[in-house]
């Protein structure tokens, strides 16, 4: 049994000793059967939140209205959610009302896909009323009950289905695929941030190429920010072996291949509600990718790009060239680390020094002079020593 399950066994035992049921549920059980890494475990119980709080002295109400209590036990935290049913979903995302119940099967019945609707008891036995193991063995994404019902309840499940194609290398069963084709419009009710979170998970999955093809085949991209405009170009991304790219590098590859113009890049990224820093990083990687497509790296470019953006843009460049993602990265790193300076802060002269040396007031000339000094040092024509730099300034008659 996975150590995360094993460490949590005392939680299940204490709940059962108090007269209630408790099971591991959801993605952890699925990933256990798939021999995938497990990051955390979720526990479902017949005990109500109030009853859980009577069993465990240290708890935090993290989602009490939906039946979830965080239990702090021996330095670890565990989310325990009461078995529940859910009523209608007027906003296509959240249930109008949650009712606590004592039936595990009824609780599992409300979940999205059969592979996520399994439970495991403390002895490792799998409870699988909706044939999730069969779906896993067939590598199929199958909804619990009618796909239309599950997607009407929570439209984000459509994006989750495509995301699982990418993460698990599963395919969509016929009913699920048809429902995605017919019900994509419901995604208009879902917040951009939630759709973006699923899209980003899709982009970094091992099977992202097929997932992007499904995204286009079902027209779900029509209901994602701006992508409808580029519908016929998205499948270009699926033509490249890009399994090792980071999320920022994948955004870069995407905007390059669907031909987002530089003047529209920021507005495109902002439409996804991405954080400001991520937008700045992606813009820089796109900038240096464009440079790289037209030029080889020289010292000036390596210095201006910096280590991170140089690596990011070169990795995307390698993918576009059909090379191994890491091709020539080590050589570039050696060249970068051999640069005499790597930032303005390393210059052994400042703007204040220049004003005193030349007896000139502040002005644009300071930046221009420092830039010239940087260029000379990077090309090996000037040593980064203050005496040498002062001599160079005087010799160049910059007064």
C-alpha positions as CSV (number, residue, x, y, z in Angstrom):
1,X,0.0,0.0,0.0
2,X,1.2,3.5,-0.9
3,X,2.8,5.3,2.1
4,X,0.3,8.1,1.9
5,X,-2.5,5.6,2.4
6,X,-0.6,3.7,5.1
7,X,0.0,6.9,7.0
8,X,-3.7,7.8,6.9
9,X,-4.9,4.4,8.0
10,X,-5.3,5.5,11.7
11,X,-7.8,8.2,10.5
12,X,-10.0,5.5,9.0
13,X,-9.6,3.3,12.0
14,X,-10.6,6.0,14.5
15,X,-13.7,6.9,12.4
16,X,-14.7,3.2,12.2
17,X,-14.1,2.7,15.9
18,X,-16.5,5.6,16.5
19,X,-19.2,3.6,14.6
20,X,-19.0,5.2,11.2
21,X,-17.7,4.3,7.7
22,X,-14.6,5.8,6.1
23,X,-12.9,5.2,2.8
24,X,-10.2,6.6,0.6
25,X,-11.9,8.0,-2.5
26,X,-11.4,9.8,-5.8
27,X,-8.2,10.4,-7.8
28,X,-5.8,8.8,-5.3
29,X,-7.6,5.4,-5.7
30,X,-7.6,5.8,-9.5
31,X,-3.9,6.7,-9.5
32,X,-3.1,3.8,-7.1
33,X,-4.7,1.4,-9.6
34,X,-2.7,3.0,-12.4
35,X,0.6,2.9,-10.5
36,X,0.8,6.7,-10.8
37,X,2.3,9.0,-8.2
38,X,-0.1,10.1,-5.5
39,X,0.2,13.6,-4.1
40,X,-2.5,13.4,-1.4
41,X,-5.4,11.3,-0.3
42,X,-9.1,12.2,0.1
43,X,-11.3,10.5,2.7
44,X,-15.1,10.1,2.6
45,X,-17.1,9.1,5.6
46,X,-20.6,8.5,6.8
47,X,-19.9,10.7,9.8
48,X,-21.2,14.3,9.5
49,X,-18.8,17.2,10.0
50,X,-20.0,17.7,13.6
51,X,-19.4,14.0,14.3
52,X,-15.9,14.2,12.7
53,X,-15.1,17.1,15.0
54,X,-16.1,15.0,18.0
55,X,-13.7,12.2,17.0
56,X,-10.7,14.4,16.3
57,X,-9.6,17.2,18.6
58,X,-7.8,19.3,16.0
59,X,-9.8,20.3,13.0
60,X,-10.3,23.2,10.6
61,X,-13.5,24.0,8.8
62,X,-12.3,24.3,5.2
63,X,-15.6,23.6,3.4
64,X,-18.0,22.9,6.2
65,X,-21.0,23.8,4.1
66,X,-20.1,21.1,1.6
67,X,-19.3,18.6,4.4
68,X,-15.5,18.9,4.3
69,X,-13.4,19.2,7.5
70,X,-9.6,19.3,7.7
71,X,-8.3,16.9,10.3
72,X,-4.8,17.6,11.8
73,X,-3.3,14.4,12.9
74,X,0.3,13.7,13.9
75,X,1.7,16.6,11.9
76,X,-0.3,15.8,8.7
77,X,-3.6,17.1,7.4
78,X,-6.4,15.1,5.9
79,X,-9.6,16.4,4.2
80,X,-12.6,14.3,5.3
81,X,-15.9,14.8,3.4
82,X,-19.2,13.5,4.5
83,X,-21.1,11.2,2.1
84,X,-23.5,13.6,0.3
85,X,-26.0,14.0,-2.5
86,X,-26.5,17.2,-4.5
87,X,-29.6,18.9,-5.9
88,X,-29.9,20.9,-9.1
89,X,-27.1,23.0,-10.5
90,X,-28.5,26.3,-11.6
91,X,-25.1,27.8,-12.4
92,X,-23.8,24.7,-14.2
93,X,-21.0,24.5,-11.6
94,X,-22.1,24.3,-8.0
95,X,-25.0,22.4,-6.4
96,X,-27.9,24.5,-5.1
97,X,-28.0,22.3,-2.0
98,X,-26.0,19.5,-0.4
99,X,-27.6,16.8,1.7
100,X,-25.5,14.6,4.0
101,X,-26.3,10.9,3.7
102,X,-25.0,7.6,5.1
103,X,-24.6,5.7,1.8
104,X,-21.2,5.3,0.1
105,X,-22.8,4.2,-3.2
106,X,-25.0,7.3,-3.3
107,X,-22.0,9.4,-2.6
108,X,-20.0,7.8,-5.4
109,X,-23.0,8.1,-7.7
110,X,-22.7,11.9,-7.8
111,X,-19.1,11.9,-9.1
112,X,-18.0,12.7,-12.6
113,X,-16.2,9.7,-14.2
114,X,-16.3,6.1,-13.3
115,X,-12.5,6.0,-12.7
116,X,-13.0,8.6,-10.0
117,X,-16.1,6.9,-8.5
118,X,-14.3,4.2,-6.6
119,X,-13.4,3.8,-2.9
120,X,-10.8,1.8,-1.0
121,X,-11.2,0.6,2.5
122,X,-8.4,0.3,5.1
123,X,-7.7,-3.3,4.0
124,X,-7.1,-2.2,0.4
125,X,-10.3,-3.6,-1.0
126,X,-11.8,-1.6,-3.9
127,X,-15.5,-0.7,-3.9
128,X,-16.4,-0.1,-7.5
129,X,-20.2,0.1,-8.1
130,X,-19.8,1.9,-11.5
131,X,-17.1,-0.3,-13.1
132,X,-14.3,2.2,-12.8
133,X,-11.7,-0.6,-13.0
134,X,-13.2,-1.7,-16.3
135,X,-12.8,1.8,-17.7
136,X,-9.2,2.0,-16.4
137,X,-8.4,-1.4,-18.0
138,X,-9.9,-0.2,-21.3
139,X,-8.3,3.3,-20.8
140,X,-11.6,5.0,-21.4
141,X,-13.1,8.1,-19.9
142,X,-16.7,7.1,-19.0
143,X,-19.1,9.3,-17.0
144,X,-21.1,8.0,-14.1
145,X,-24.5,7.7,-15.6
146,X,-25.6,9.8,-18.5
147,X,-22.9,12.1,-19.8
148,X,-25.4,14.9,-20.5
149,X,-26.5,14.8,-16.8
150,X,-23.0,15.0,-15.5
151,X,-22.0,17.9,-17.8
152,X,-25.2,19.8,-17.1
153,X,-24.5,19.5,-13.4
154,X,-21.0,20.8,-13.8
155,X,-19.9,22.1,-17.2
156,X,-16.2,22.2,-16.1
157,X,-16.3,18.4,-16.2
158,X,-16.0,18.7,-20.0
159,X,-12.7,20.4,-19.7
160,X,-11.7,17.8,-17.1
161,X,-12.5,15.0,-19.6
162,X,-10.1,16.5,-22.2
163,X,-7.5,17.1,-19.5
164,X,-7.6,13.5,-18.4
165,X,-7.0,12.5,-22.1
166,X,-3.8,14.5,-21.8
167,X,-2.7,13.4,-18.3
168,X,-3.7,9.7,-18.4
169,X,-3.5,9.0,-22.2
170,X,-7.1,7.7,-22.1
171,X,-9.6,8.1,-24.8
172,X,-13.2,9.3,-24.6
173,X,-16.0,6.8,-24.8
174,X,-18.6,7.4,-27.5
175,X,-21.3,8.8,-25.3
176,X,-18.8,11.2,-23.6
177,X,-17.5,12.4,-26.9
178,X,-21.0,13.1,-28.3
179,X,-22.0,15.0,-25.2
180,X,-18.9,17.2,-25.5
181,X,-19.8,17.9,-29.1
182,X,-23.3,18.9,-28.1
183,X,-22.9,20.7,-24.8
184,X,-19.7,22.8,-25.2
185,X,-21.8,26.0,-25.0
186,X,-22.4,25.4,-21.3
187,X,-18.7,26.3,-20.7
188,X,-19.8,30.0,-21.2
189,X,-21.2,29.7,-17.6
190,X,-17.7,28.8,-16.2
191,X,-15.2,31.3,-14.9
192,X,-12.2,31.9,-17.2
193,X,-9.8,31.1,-14.3
194,X,-11.3,27.6,-13.9
195,X,-11.2,26.9,-17.6
196,X,-7.6,28.2,-17.7
197,X,-6.5,25.9,-14.8
198,X,-7.8,22.8,-16.7
199,X,-6.3,24.0,-20.0
200,X,-2.9,24.5,-18.4
201,X,-3.0,20.9,-17.0
202,X,-4.0,19.7,-20.4
203,X,-1.0,21.6,-22.0
204,X,1.6,19.8,-19.7
205,X,0.1,16.3,-19.9
206,X,2.1,13.6,-21.7
207,X,-0.7,13.1,-24.2
208,X,-1.4,16.7,-24.9
209,X,-1.3,16.3,-28.6
210,X,-4.3,14.0,-28.7
211,X,-6.1,16.1,-26.1
212,X,-5.7,19.2,-28.3
213,X,-7.1,17.3,-31.2
214,X,-10.1,16.3,-29.1
215,X,-10.5,19.9,-28.0
216,X,-10.8,20.9,-31.6
217,X,-12.9,17.9,-32.8
218,X,-15.5,18.7,-30.1
219,X,-15.3,22.4,-30.7
220,X,-14.7,23.1,-27.0
221,X,-12.0,25.5,-28.0
222,X,-14.9,27.8,-29.2
223,X,-15.7,28.4,-25.5
224,X,-12.2,29.2,-24.4
225,X,-10.7,32.7,-24.5
226,X,-10.0,33.9,-28.1
227,X,-9.3,30.4,-29.4
228,X,-12.3,30.2,-31.6
229,X,-10.6,32.7,-33.9
230,X,-7.6,30.3,-34.3
231,X,-9.6,27.1,-34.4
232,X,-8.1,25.9,-37.6
233,X,-4.5,26.5,-36.4
234,X,-4.6,24.8,-32.9
235,X,-4.0,21.3,-34.3
236,X,-0.6,22.6,-35.5
237,X,0.6,22.3,-31.9
238,X,-0.3,18.6,-32.0
239,X,2.2,18.0,-34.8
240,X,5.2,18.6,-32.6
241,X,6.8,16.4,-30.0
242,X,6.6,18.7,-27.1
243,X,6.3,16.4,-24.1
244,X,9.1,18.0,-22.1
245,X,8.1,21.7,-22.3
246,X,7.1,23.6,-19.2
247,X,3.7,25.4,-19.0
248,X,5.3,28.8,-20.0
249,X,7.1,27.1,-22.9
250,X,3.9,25.5,-24.0
251,X,2.1,28.9,-24.0
252,X,5.0,30.2,-26.1
253,X,4.7,27.3,-28.6
254,X,0.9,27.7,-28.8
255,X,1.0,31.5,-29.5
256,X,3.7,31.0,-32.0
257,X,2.0,28.2,-33.9
258,X,-1.4,29.8,-34.0
259,X,0.3,33.1,-35.1
260,X,-0.8,35.5,-32.4
261,X,0.6,38.8,-33.5
262,X,3.0,40.6,-31.1
263,X,0.6,43.5,-30.9
264,X,-2.1,41.1,-29.7
265,X,0.0,38.9,-27.5
266,X,-0.6,40.6,-24.1
267,X,-4.4,41.0,-24.7
268,X,-4.5,37.3,-25.6
269,X,-2.8,36.2,-22.5
270,X,-4.8,38.6,-20.3
271,X,-8.0,37.2,-21.7
272,X,-7.0,33.9,-19.9
273,X,-6.7,35.9,-16.6
274,X,-3.1,34.7,-16.2
275,X,-1.0,36.3,-13.4
276,X,1.0,39.4,-14.4
277,X,4.4,37.8,-13.8
278,X,3.5,34.8,-16.0
279,X,2.4,37.1,-18.8
280,X,5.7,39.0,-18.6
281,X,7.6,35.7,-18.6
282,X,5.8,34.4,-21.6
283,X,6.2,37.6,-23.5
284,X,9.9,37.5,-22.9
285,X,10.2,33.9,-24.1
286,X,8.2,34.7,-27.2
287,X,10.5,37.7,-27.9
288,X,13.6,35.6,-27.6
289,X,12.1,32.7,-29.6
290,X,11.5,35.2,-32.5
291,X,15.1,36.3,-32.2
292,X,16.3,32.7,-32.2
293,X,14.3,31.8,-35.3
294,X,16.3,34.5,-37.2
295,X,19.7,34.5,-35.4
296,X,22.3,32.5,-33.6
297,X,23.1,33.3,-30.0
298,X,25.9,35.8,-29.5
299,X,27.3,37.2,-26.2
300,X,25.1,40.3,-26.4
301,X,21.9,38.2,-26.9
302,X,22.9,35.7,-24.1
303,X,23.4,38.6,-21.8
304,X,20.2,40.5,-22.7
305,X,18.1,37.3,-22.5
306,X,19.5,36.0,-19.3
307,X,19.8,32.4,-18.3
308,X,16.1,31.5,-17.8
309,X,14.7,33.1,-20.9
310,X,17.6,31.8,-23.0
311,X,16.9,28.2,-21.9
312,X,13.1,28.6,-22.3
313,X,13.3,30.0,-25.8
314,X,16.0,27.5,-26.9
315,X,13.9,24.6,-25.8
316,X,10.9,25.8,-27.8
317,X,13.1,26.5,-30.7
318,X,14.4,22.9,-30.5
319,X,10.9,21.5,-30.6
320,X,10.1,23.6,-33.7
321,X,13.2,22.3,-35.3
322,X,12.4,18.7,-34.6
323,X,15.4,18.3,-32.2
324,X,15.6,16.9,-28.7
325,X,14.3,19.5,-26.3
326,X,17.7,19.8,-24.5
327,X,19.8,20.0,-27.7
328,X,22.7,22.4,-27.3
329,X,21.4,23.7,-23.9
330,X,24.6,22.6,-22.1
331,X,26.8,24.4,-24.6
332,X,24.7,27.5,-24.3
333,X,24.9,27.3,-20.5
334,X,28.7,27.0,-20.7
335,X,28.8,30.1,-22.9
336,X,26.5,32.0,-20.6
337,X,28.5,31.2,-17.5
338,X,31.7,32.3,-19.2
339,X,30.3,35.8,-19.9
340,X,32.4,38.4,-18.1
341,X,29.3,40.0,-16.7
342,X,25.7,38.8,-16.4
343,X,23.8,41.9,-15.3
344,X,24.3,45.7,-15.0
345,X,24.8,45.2,-11.3
346,X,28.1,43.5,-12.0
347,X,29.6,46.5,-13.8
348,X,32.4,48.0,-11.8
349,X,31.2,51.5,-12.5
350,X,27.9,53.3,-11.9
351,X,26.0,56.2,-13.3
352,X,27.1,58.3,-10.3
353,X,30.7,57.4,-11.0
354,X,30.3,58.5,-14.6
355,X,28.8,61.9,-13.6
356,X,31.7,62.5,-11.2
357,X,34.3,61.4,-13.7
358,X,33.0,63.5,-16.6
359,X,31.5,66.3,-14.4
360,X,28.2,66.1,-16.3
361,X,24.7,66.4,-15.0
362,X,22.2,63.4,-15.2
363,X,20.7,62.6,-18.5
364,X,20.1,59.9,-21.2
365,X,23.8,59.9,-21.8
366,X,24.4,57.8,-18.7
367,X,22.3,54.8,-19.9
368,X,23.9,55.1,-23.4
369,X,27.4,55.1,-21.9
370,X,26.7,52.2,-19.6
371,X,25.3,50.2,-22.6
372,X,28.5,50.9,-24.6
373,X,30.6,49.8,-21.6
374,X,28.6,46.6,-21.4
375,X,29.0,45.9,-25.1
376,X,32.8,46.4,-24.9
377,X,33.1,44.1,-21.9
378,X,30.9,41.4,-23.4
379,X,33.0,41.4,-26.6
380,X,36.2,41.1,-24.6
381,X,37.5,44.5,-25.7
382,X,37.4,45.9,-22.1
383,X,38.1,44.5,-18.7
384,X,35.4,44.9,-16.0
385,X,37.8,46.9,-13.8
386,X,37.0,50.4,-12.7
387,X,40.5,51.8,-13.6
388,X,40.3,50.2,-17.1
389,X,36.7,51.5,-17.6
390,X,37.7,55.0,-16.5
391,X,40.6,54.9,-19.0
392,X,38.3,53.8,-21.7
393,X,35.7,56.5,-21.0
394,X,38.5,59.2,-21.1
395,X,40.0,57.7,-24.3
396,X,36.6,57.7,-26.0
397,X,36.3,61.4,-25.2
398,X,32.8,61.1,-23.9
399,X,32.8,64.5,-22.3
